[in-house]
Amino acid sequence: MIYLTDNIYIKSDLFYYKNGDKEIKINDNNWHLYLSEYGWEKVHKRWIIKLNKLSDNKKKNSTFGCLDCGEGGNCLFNCISYALTPYSEYNNLEENIFILRSILSDNIDESLFSDIIEIYKISMANGEFEEDWDPFTITMSEFKEKIKQGGNEYWGDFLLLSILKKILKINIIILYSNTSKNEYYNYPLLHEYDKGLNTIILSYEDEIHFRLIGNYSEQQMIVLFNNNNIPNEVLRLINVLR
């Protein structure tokens, strides 16, 4: 048995809520009420509507949830780390983030560094580069160290996300949300969905923050999907037929 909070626990892979001496099964209809204690909340209403339209089984209560896994420039790595080792009593998020960043840094070679930096140079010339270092002067060793340091030294972006996807051998799906522009869509990463790989779904919000997307199904909040349990509406969103 694993306790997520004083009241929420996992027993035989199923989620329960303790209310005094009473054991309450967390189901599709009440998950948002009980798991809010852990930090889960429903995805944005626009995403609820969009995904519901793509679903064969339209639910009265959306089972798609969103979890903030941390800030401080590590939100992308926090989400991926959490999804890979969810609800583990041995999960050390800070240590896992360092491992992820180190793996990513170690996989940067001269060719990849050159390709990435050229894109950053163009971004800087267009006034769109937001890091506090200069892509025109940084060396490869300095860049690799920035990746390892993490936090506000280097937030991580879609370029590194694509590299990390290849290293970890996972699918990554991005639900893009921009509340000020009222834009909500699947953010293309230019990688085809691979049915043989596990999938992580992320919410990218207002051009600044990543959160983890989960789906509550069969008394579990699933955050690392396989081709059997990933919801059909998500596959339809990215134009994949099961």
Backbone torsions as a table, in degrees:
resi	resn	phi	psi	omega
1	MET	NA	132.2	180.0
2	ILE	-118.7	124.4	177.0
3	TYR	-92.2	124.7	175.6
4	LEU	-88.7	-34.9	172.1
5	THR	-138.6	-173.6	177.2
6	ASP	-63.6	-23.3	-174.2
7	ASN	-116.5	-24.0	-178.3
8	ILE	-97.3	130.1	178.4
9	TYR	-144.4	160.7	178.8
10	ILE	-113.5	124.4	179.4
11	LYS	-129.1	122.3	-176.3
12	SER	53.2	41.5	177.7
13	ASP	71.0	6.5	-179.9
14	LEU	-110.0	148.5	-174.6
15	PHE	-94.0	134.8	179.0
16	TYR	-135.3	160.4	176.0
17	TYR	-126.2	131.8	-179.7
18	LYS	-96.9	119.4	176.8
19	ASN	-119.2	91.1	-172.9
20	GLY	68.1	-123.8	177.5
21	ASP	-92.4	0.9	-175.2
22	LYS	-94.5	133.0	176.2
23	GLU	-99.8	119.5	-177.5
24	ILE	-109.1	126.8	174.8
25	LYS	-73.3	128.8	175.6
26	ILE	-86.2	117.7	-175.1
27	ASN	-120.6	-173.3	-176.7
28	ASP	-62.6	-26.3	-175.0
29	ASN	-90.7	-22.5	-176.0
30	ASN	-119.3	2.4	-173.2
31	TRP	-55.0	-41.0	-176.1
32	HIS	-68.8	-25.5	179.0
33	LEU	-73.8	-42.5	-175.3
34	TYR	-89.1	-40.8	-177.4
35	LEU	-76.0	-8.2	173.9
36	SER	-61.8	-25.9	177.8
37	GLU	-64.5	-26.8	179.2
38	TYR	-89.6	-18.9	-179.6
39	GLY	122.6	-6.7	179.5
40	TRP	-74.3	142.1	172.2
41	GLU	-143.3	163.3	179.2
42	LYS	-66.8	151.4	174.8
43	VAL	-65.8	166.4	-178.6
44	HIS	-54.9	145.8	-177.1
45	LYS	-54.9	-37.0	179.2
46	ARG	-62.5	-35.4	177.7
47	TRP	-74.1	-34.1	176.1
48	ILE	-59.7	-47.1	-179.5
49	ILE	-64.4	-46.1	-177.2
50	LYS	-62.6	-46.4	-179.0
51	LEU	-70.7	-34.8	179.4
52	ASN	-64.1	-36.1	178.6
53	LYS	-66.1	-25.7	-178.9
54	LEU	-92.0	-2.6	-174.2
55	SER	-93.6	141.8	173.1
56	ASP	-77.7	-28.6	-177.6
57	ASN	-114.5	85.4	-176.1
58	LYS	-72.4	119.2	-175.6
59	LYS	-96.7	145.3	176.4
60	LYS	-68.4	-32.7	179.1
61	ASN	-118.8	115.2	-179.2
62	SER	-61.2	139.0	-179.9
63	THR	-101.7	5.5	178.2
64	PHE	-85.9	123.8	-178.2
65	GLY	-118.8	163.9	-178.3
66	CYS	-131.6	132.9	-177.8
67	LEU	-126.0	127.5	174.5
68	ASP	-81.9	116.3	-175.4
69	CYS	-97.6	2.7	177.7
70	GLY	133.0	162.4	-177.5
71	GLU	-122.6	-141.0	176.4
72	GLY	67.2	27.0	178.4
73	GLY	85.5	-1.3	-177.9
74	ASN	-112.3	13.2	-171.1
75	CYS	-59.6	-39.2	178.8
76	LEU	-62.3	-48.8	-178.6
77	PHE	-70.4	-33.9	175.4
78	ASN	-58.1	-48.0	-176.8
79	CYS	-63.5	-46.0	-178.9
80	ILE	-66.1	-43.7	179.3
81	SER	-60.8	-44.0	-179.4
82	TYR	-64.0	-43.2	-177.7
83	ALA	-63.8	-33.6	-178.3
84	LEU	-75.1	-26.7	180.0
85	THR	-134.8	59.8	-174.3
86	PRO	-71.5	141.3	170.2
87	TYR	59.5	18.3	179.7
88	SER	-81.5	133.9	178.2
89	GLU	-69.8	-13.6	178.7
90	TYR	-102.3	7.3	-175.5
91	ASN	-73.2	118.2	174.7
92	ASN	-111.0	97.1	-172.0
93	LEU	-60.2	-42.5	-178.2
94	GLU	-63.6	-42.8	179.1
95	GLU	-66.9	-40.6	-179.7
96	ASN	-65.1	-36.8	178.1
97	ILE	-63.5	-43.4	178.7
98	PHE	-61.6	-40.8	178.8
99	ILE	-63.4	-44.8	178.9
100	LEU	-60.0	-47.1	-179.2
101	ARG	-64.9	-37.4	179.4
102	SER	-66.6	-42.7	177.6
103	ILE	-60.5	-44.8	179.5
104	LEU	-62.1	-46.1	-180.0
105	SER	-60.7	-42.6	-177.6
106	ASP	-66.5	-20.3	-178.5
107	ASN	-93.2	1.7	176.5
108	ILE	-85.0	113.8	176.1
109	ASP	-107.3	-178.1	-176.1
110	GLU	-58.6	-44.0	-177.5
111	SER	-64.9	-46.3	-179.5
112	LEU	-66.6	-41.3	177.6
113	PHE	-58.8	-45.0	-179.5
114	SER	-61.7	-43.9	-179.9
115	ASP	-63.3	-44.6	-178.3
116	ILE	-65.3	-47.2	-176.4
117	ILE	-64.1	-35.6	178.0
118	GLU	-61.7	-39.6	178.0
119	ILE	-66.7	-40.5	179.0
120	TYR	-66.6	-34.2	177.8
121	LYS	-63.8	-43.0	177.7
122	ILE	-63.7	-41.7	178.8
123	SER	-61.1	-41.7	180.0
124	MET	-67.3	-40.4	179.4
125	ALA	-63.5	-28.9	179.3
126	ASN	-90.7	3.8	179.4
127	GLY	74.1	23.4	-175.8
128	GLU	-111.2	-0.7	-177.8
129	PHE	-84.8	124.7	-171.0
130	GLU	-112.5	1.4	177.7
131	GLU	-78.9	164.4	-177.2
132	ASP	-97.4	19.4	175.8
133	TRP	-122.8	163.8	-172.6
134	ASP	-102.3	115.1	-180.0
135	PRO	-67.0	-14.8	179.4
136	PHE	-81.0	-18.8	-176.0
137	THR	-119.7	-17.2	-175.1
138	ILE	-68.0	139.9	176.8
139	THR	-91.3	167.6	-179.7
140	MET	-63.2	-42.2	-179.4
141	SER	-64.4	-38.3	177.7
142	GLU	-66.5	-40.8	179.4
143	PHE	-63.7	-43.8	179.3
144	LYS	-63.4	-35.2	178.0
145	GLU	-69.8	-36.2	176.5
146	LYS	-59.6	-42.9	179.4
147	ILE	-61.7	-44.0	-179.4
148	LYS	-65.1	-41.2	-176.4
149	GLN	-63.2	-41.7	177.8
150	GLY	69.0	-157.1	-177.8
151	GLY	57.6	-140.4	-178.1
152	ASN	-77.4	-4.9	174.7
153	GLU	-68.5	-36.7	178.9
154	TYR	-160.7	110.6	-173.6
155	TRP	-70.8	-32.1	-171.4
156	GLY	92.8	141.1	-176.3
157	ASP	-145.3	-167.7	-175.4
158	PHE	-70.1	-25.2	175.3
159	LEU	-64.0	-50.6	-179.9
160	LEU	-71.2	-29.2	177.9
161	LEU	-62.3	-41.1	178.7
162	SER	-64.5	-38.7	178.2
163	ILE	-67.6	-43.9	-179.9
164	LEU	-62.3	-37.0	177.6
165	LYS	-58.2	-44.1	-179.9
166	LYS	-67.5	-41.2	-178.4
167	ILE	-64.9	-45.4	-176.3
168	LEU	-82.7	-11.9	-178.7
169	LYS	56.3	59.9	178.0
170	ILE	-135.7	158.8	167.6
171	ASN	-87.9	143.1	173.6
172	ILE	-128.0	127.0	178.3
173	ILE	-115.3	132.3	-178.0
174	ILE	-112.6	120.8	171.3
175	LEU	-94.8	108.7	-175.7
176	TYR	-87.6	131.3	178.4
177	SER	-132.9	126.9	174.4
178	ASN	-130.1	100.5	-173.4
179	THR	-68.6	-33.5	-178.6
180	SER	-70.2	-33.1	179.0
181	LYS	-97.1	-3.9	-179.3
182	ASN	57.8	46.7	-179.2
183	GLU	-116.5	130.9	-178.9
184	TYR	-143.7	113.5	-177.7
185	TYR	-160.4	166.8	174.7
186	ASN	-73.7	122.0	-178.7
187	TYR	-83.2	116.5	-176.5
188	PRO	-71.0	130.3	177.2
189	LEU	-106.3	4.1	176.9
190	LEU	62.8	30.2	174.3
191	HIS	-128.0	133.9	178.4
192	GLU	-74.1	146.9	176.7
193	TYR	-67.9	129.8	179.8
194	ASP	-107.7	113.4	-176.8
195	LYS	-62.9	-21.2	-178.3
196	GLY	-85.4	-3.4	-177.6
197	LEU	-110.4	153.6	171.5
198	ASN	-71.6	160.7	-174.4
199	THR	-129.6	136.0	171.9
200	ILE	-113.0	134.2	178.5
201	ILE	-110.7	126.7	-178.8
202	LEU	-118.0	149.2	171.4
203	SER	-104.3	123.5	177.3
204	TYR	-108.2	115.8	-165.7
205	GLU	-117.1	123.8	172.5
206	ASP	53.6	36.1	173.7
207	GLU	64.2	17.4	-173.5
208	ILE	-142.1	-19.3	-169.3
209	HIS	-142.6	138.6	174.4
210	PHE	-104.4	139.5	169.9
211	ARG	-132.0	159.4	-176.4
212	LEU	-91.3	136.2	177.2
213	ILE	-101.5	134.3	174.8
214	GLY	-128.9	166.8	176.0
215	ASN	-131.5	125.2	-179.0
216	TYR	-84.3	118.3	-175.8
217	SER	-149.7	134.6	177.5
218	GLU	52.8	44.8	175.3
219	GLN	64.8	31.5	176.1
220	GLN	-141.3	145.8	169.3
221	MET	-94.6	105.9	-176.1
222	ILE	-88.2	129.1	179.3
223	VAL	-123.4	-14.9	174.8
224	LEU	-121.6	106.9	-170.8
225	PHE	-96.0	148.8	166.9
226	ASN	-111.7	178.8	-174.6
227	ASN	-68.4	-16.4	179.6
228	ASN	-85.1	-33.5	-175.4
229	ASN	-108.7	-1.3	175.3
230	ILE	-70.1	131.1	-175.5
231	PRO	-60.7	141.4	-179.7
232	ASN	-58.1	-35.9	-177.3
233	GLU	-65.3	-29.7	177.0
234	VAL	-70.2	-42.5	178.0
235	LEU	-63.7	-38.6	178.1
236	ARG	-67.2	-33.1	177.7
237	LEU	-60.6	-36.3	-179.5
238	ILE	-99.7	14.4	175.1
239	ASN	63.2	43.6	175.9
240	VAL	-117.7	133.8	176.6
241	LEU	-102.4	131.7	180.0
242	ARG	-76.6	NA	NA
